[in-house]
Amino acid sequence: MHQQRQSQIHVNKMTKSNITLPLLFALLTFIDASTGSSNVFNVVTFGAKPDGVTDSTGAFLKAWQAACGSAASATVMVPTGTFMVKGITFGGPCKSRLTFQVAGTVVAPADYRAFGNSGYWILFNKVNKMSLVGGTFDARAKGFWACRKAGQNCPPGVRSITFNSGKDVIISGVKSMNSQVTHMALNGCTNVAVRNVKLVAPGDSPNTDGFHIQFSNGVTFTGSTIQTGDDCVAIGPGTRNFLISKLACGPGHGVSIGSLAKDLNEDGVENVTLSSSVFTGTQNGVRIKSWARPSTGFVRNVFFQSLIMKNVQNPIIIDQNYCPSNQGCPTEQSGVAISQVTYKNIQGTSATQQAMKLVCSKTKPCTGITLQDIKLSYNKGTPATSYCFNAIGTSLGLIQPTSCLKR
């Protein structure tokens, strides 16, 4: 009970610290916009063509440079129409607050090989006090997926929208379609609010993560829909104070912390909360995953609350024996220390009989696991089951399937 109360206190503190700053930043942005600033830099003015064919990369970059150099708050405007843009980096820091407003559609080159080995399509690098608002970004990755599925010699693929080392950023109302690998990524960012985004790719598209975050602090991700071929949300090392709420996930692989322990010296993950979300037809619901390798990493103070599972293969899962194709780790044990993880008010149906699977490391057992008010049924009519290995914790309220935790 003490552990559960501590987890709830942690959530309350996180909610105050993580939501207040982004909302305050959003309010300031709204107030600034309402003053009717004339510093609007339309990409068409700089030569962009809304025909979906002409290369508008240079025009987009010129508009950005003009807005970024403005002494007063400025807006880069992408009007209605379809604009083709190749790999592009929008660099900062800028002189003043900046809004990137998209009314139309931005598409990638039809030939997926145009990106080479860059890893990025649209990159915002070291940009502070910025809002990315609206628009559709279509990476047109069908040819790239076909290359991957055929086992050909393909380029590594690019992330559609990436923020590196950004601070005080709002991403709102954006739609990303058909990413080559990841729709949207944050790396080394602080104080970011992501809200009402839609990330969409077919369920069989390979490695198309929805939202990926690592080495970032103070991020909120709310009111969004993700339908894709890999993790809806992938949480990597160095993630702290991350709040997800009102997520609709499916198809996809659910919300995953990890995979961790890729490297021996690895930063940990802490203070992560996922609440009020729905998983539909996903491979996993909530998952913590680490390679079976030595590691200095950790996962602690994680809270999964008020979740609905609809025909999910693995609604609740911890897997510390991740070792694809038994390459590089078949005789190892995960060194990732998992502690203080709470699962509360999780209900719905499992597509497999084993609805709850907590498989922890032999050398670093999971500790402080709390199960409270869990009701998961197997949709074939027979009772669901649970399986635990080296998982230590407590159970509160109704637990279905029966808890397998060690005390």
Salt bridges, closest charged atoms under 4 A:
ASP55 OD2 - LYS86 NZ 3.80
ASP111 OD1 - ARG113 NE 3.08
ASP204 OD2 - LYS149 NZ 3.41
ASP230 OD1 - HIS253 ND1 3.47
ASP231 OD1 - ARG287 NH2 3.01
ASP267 OD1 - ARG240 NH2 3.09
GLU270 OE2 - ARG240 NE 2.83
GLU270 OE1 - ARG300 NE 3.09
